[in-house]
C-alpha cells in the first residue's frame, strides 16, 4: 500500500485502515476495500476548539467524517452573517455536504469545532463514489441526511415559535451543567446558535447579569443561578 508523509497530527492511510477506534466510530467504512482506501488518500486531522475545519474551499476537494468532539455547521449569508443550522457528533456526516456534492453545487456552509475535534478527510471523488457503490455507507449517509434535514426543520420551527429568552436560556443550559457552569462562547456565537443578532444576545445577557443569574466576560458566560434559568423555561 502507498504510504503518505504525515503532517502534524495526521495518521497514515495504513494506520487508518487498521485503526480500531476509527472503525468503531465509522463501522460502515469496514466495507471499503484496500484499493479504494489508497485511492481516497485518507487523513485524520485534529482541530482545536473554535477553529474552522471545513468550508467551501475544502468541499471542492474533500469529503469529511467526524471522529470525535462536536462541530457546528453554519450557513453564511451574503452580508457575511452566520447562523447555526446543525451540529455534528462523532460518526455523523454533514447533510449539506452530501447534497452539494451529489448536485454539483458549491458547499453553502462552514463547519467549526465547538470542542476539540478529530475528523477523517478523504478525496471528494472517493467520498461520492463510496456513497453510490457501498450499500452500508449509502444507508448510513442517507440516514444521516434525513436526520440532519429533520433537525434543521425542528430548529427552524423552534426559532419561529419560541421566544428569544427561552431559546437563549436553553442554549446556555444545554452547554453547561452544575459541575461545569462555564460556557466558552462569544455573544456572536450565541447569536448564531439561536438565530438572532449579537446585540439582542448582549442585551439579554446584561439583563441576566443584573438579576444575578450569570456572570459574563470576553468570550465566556458563567451560570451562577441555574435554578432561576431553569424556572424561566419551565424545567
N, C-alpha and C positions, 0 to 999 in steps of 0.2 A: 504494500500500500504506500501511497505517496505521503511523505512527511511534510509538515508545514512549520516554517520558522515562527516561533511564538513571540508575540508581543507581551508586555507585562500583563499578567492576569489572565492570559488566554491559554486554552488547552488544545492539544493536537487532535487531529481527526481520529487517530488510532485510539487515544485515551477516551474520546467521547463515545466511540462505538462500544467500548468495553466498560464504560463508567456506569456502575450500578445506580448511583444516585441520579444521574441524568435520565436513565431509562426508567427509574421508578417514578419520577415526576412526569415523564413523557413516554408512558408504556407503549403507545401506538407507534412510536418510532422503531420499535423492535422489528417491524415488518420491512424496514428499509434494508436492501442488500448492500454488501460492502462496496460494490462498484458505484452504486448511487450515492453512498456516503462520500466516497472520494470525489465524485463529480460536484457534490454540493459544497465542498470546501468549508466544512463547519468550524466555527469558532465559538468558544464560550467566553463572554466578556462580562466583567464586573463594573458596576457603576455606583458611585456614592449617592446618598440621598440628595435630592434637589437638582441632580444633573439630568440633562436631556439625553436620551438614549436612542431615540428613533423619530425621524420626521421625513418630510418629502424626499430629501436627498438620499437618505438611506433606503427608502422604499423603492427607488429605481433599481437598486442592485441586490437587495436582501429581503428574505423573509425572517421572522423572528418568533421564538418561543420563549416564554418567561419561565425561568427555572426556580427562582427564589425571590422573596420580597414582594412589594406591592408597587405597581406603577399606575400613574394617572394618564388617561387618554383625553386630550383637549383638542377641540376644534378651534381654528384660528379664523377670525373674521377679517374682512377686507380692511378694516380700520386697525388691525393688529390686536384686537381684543381676543381673549381666550376664555373658554368655558369648558368645564369638565363634563364629558359625556359618558364616561365609564371608567372602571378601574380593572386592572388585570391582577390576578393572583397566580401562583405557580401552576403550570400546566395549561393555562388559558392562552388563547390566541386572539389578537385584535380583530373584531368583525370587520372594521373598516379596511384593514389591511387585506383581508381576503377579498372583499367586494371590489376594492380598487384594482387589485392585481388581476382578478378574473375579467374585469370590464375594460382593462387597459387604460384606466384613468389615473390621474395623479392622486397620491395619498393625501387626503384632506385634513390631516390631524398631526399631532405631535404627541410623543409618549415621554413622560418624565418620571424619574424614580422618586416615589414618595418616601420609600425607605431605601437602604442599600439593596441593590438587586443584582441578579446574575441572569443572563439571557443567552440563549443559543441562536446564533446567526448562521443562516445558510444562503446560498445564492438564490436570487428571486426565481430564476428559471426552474431550479430544482424544487423549490417550495411549491410552485404552482403545478409542476408535474406530479409531485408526490400526492397532492390533493386529488388529482384526477386518476392516478394509477393505483394507489394503495387504499383499499377499502377501509381499514382501521383508521387511517389518517383522515380520509374523506368524512367518515362518520363523526369523528371527534371534531374536526374543523367546522363542519356544518352544524353540529350540536352546539359548539361554542358560538357560532354565528347567530343561531336562533336565540340562545341565551342572551347574547350581547344586545341584539335588537330589542328583545323584551325588556331588558334592564334600562336601555335608553328611553324606551317608551314610558316606563314607570317613572323615571327621573323627570321626563318632560311633564307628565301628569302631576307629579308632586310639585314642581315649580309653578304650575298653573293654579293649583288648588290650595297648597299650604301657605300660611302667612310666612313672611320673611323671618320673623323671630323664631318660629318653630323650626324652619329649615336650618337656621344658623345654630341654634342650640343643639339640634340633632347632630350636626356636623361636629360640634365641639365635643359632645358626649361620646359619639361613636369612635372618636380617635383618641380618647383618653380613658382613664379608669381611676378608681380610688387610690390605687397604688402608684399609678403613673399619671398625675394630673397635668403634666406639661405637654403642650402641643407646639411643635416647631413648625409653624406656618405663618406666612405673611398675610396681611389683610388682602392683598391681591389674590393669593392662592385660595383663601377662604371665599372670596367673592366668586372666583371661577368655580369653586366646588358647589356653591348653592345657586349659581346663575344670577348674579346681581352685580352692582358696581362696587368698587373698593370703598368709595365714600359712604355708601349705605352700611357696609360692614363696620367701618370705623366708627360711625355714629352709634351703632348698636352696641359695640364693644365698650365705648365710653360710657354708655348708659349702664351696662352691666357692671362696669368698674365702679361707678358711683354707688351702686347698690351693694357693692362688696362681693359680687358673685365671681369675678375674675380679676386677675392681675395681667397686665399686658406690658410688652416691651418690644424692641425692634426684632421682628421675626418670630415672636413667641406669644402664647397665651397660656396662663396657668389657671386651672379651675380651682377656686378656693371654697366655694359653697355649692357643691354638686347637687345637694338635695333641692335647693331652690331652682336650679336649672331644670332638674327632672320634673319638678312640680309645674313648671311653665308649659311643658308638653304633655302633662298628664300622666307621667310614669310614677 
